[in-house]
Amino acid sequence: MDKKSQYLELKDLEVYVVSRKYSSFAWNIYSRLNWQQKKIIGDQFIRSTDSISANIAEGYGRFHYLDKNKFYYNARGSLLESRHWAGLMLERLIITKEEFSVVIRYFIDISKMLNKLIKSQNNRKQQL
């Protein structure tokens, strides 16, 4: 296998794929909210959730490991923010415990994958 064929496209990067699935799940929650819920909490929930995969994509397109990690750290921050808004929606009885459990599962999975991705970029630094 030559070097060119080893390139992993963004659409095949597991953390990106899972983040997009989480965005779809979040959209299903957001789309059923009434106008007031969307304005107060839903907009911030969906923006932070969509920002996870957007930051992964932007970081993946960068060359230098520091540039990449900057966006991966932003993705991790957006993930934490999304979890925060989901927690508030649970407290305010906007989402069910089952839906919140799904959010937590995504949170755990994406956190682990992002941390591995960040670590792999830091390891690239040591190889330079």
N, C-alpha and C positions, 0 to 999 in steps of 0.2 A: 504494500500500500504506500503510494507516494505521499509527500507532505500535503499537497493540495487536496487530496481526497479525504484527509483527516479533519478538514475544517468542518466544524459543527455550525449549522445554520441556526439563527435565532429561534426559528419555529420548532427546532428540535431540542432546545435547551430546556431541561425538565423544570427548572424553577420558573421560567417564563411561561411554559404551558400551564403549570399549576396555578400561577398567579392570574392568568387569563380565565381559568375556570372559576377561580374565586371571584373575579370581577363579574362573571355571568351570574353566579349565585347572588352576589350583592345587588346586581341589577334587578333580579327577581324580587328581592325585598323592597328596593327603592321604588319600583314601578307600581307597587300596590299602596304606597303611602299617600295620604291626602296632601293637599297643597301646603297646609301649615306644617305638617311633619317633614315634608320635603325641604321647606324653607329653613326650618329651625335646625334639623339634625341630618336629614337625608342627603342634602347636597354635599355636606362635609364628609359624610360616610362614603358616598359613591366617588367623590373626587379623590379622597385618600386611597381608596381601594384601587381605583383605576391607575393611580399614580405609581403603584407598586410595579406593575408590568411595564409601564412607560419608562420608569427610571432604569429598570433592568435592560430594556431595549436600548436606551441611550448609552448606558455604560458599556454594553456589549459592542456597540459600534465605535468605541474609543480605542486608541492604540495603546497608550501608556497605562500601566497598571494603576498609577495614582488617579488618573482620570476615571478609569473603570470603577475603582473602589469608591470614589466620591459619589457616583450615581448609585452604586450598590448600597452604600450607607444611607443615601436618601430613600431608597426603596425600603430599607429596614425601618426607617423612621415613619414612612407612610404606612407600613404594616402595623406598627404600634398605634398610630393614630386611628387606623381603621378599627382595630380591636377596641380602642377606647370608645369610639362612637357606637359600636355594637353593644358594648357593656351598658352604655347609657340607654340605648333602645330597649335592652332587656329590663333594666330598672324601671323604665317608663311603660313597660308592657306593650311595646310596639312590635317586638319580635318574641317568638316563643323560646323556651329553654332548649328545645331541639335545634332550632335555627342557630342559637348562640353556640351550641355544642359543635355545629358544623363550622362556624366561624373559628372557634378555638382549634379545631383540627387543622384547618387551613393555616392558621397562625403558627402552630407548632411546626407543621411540615415546611412551610415557606421559610420560617426563621432558620431552621436547620440547613436548608438548601442555600439560603443567602449567606449564612456564616461559612459554609464550605466554599462557596464561590469567592468570598472575600479572602479567605485563607489561601485559596489557590493562587489568587493574584499576588498576595504577599509573598508566597513561595517563588513566584516568577521573579520578584525583586531580588531574592537571594541568589537566583541563577544568573543574574546579569553580571 
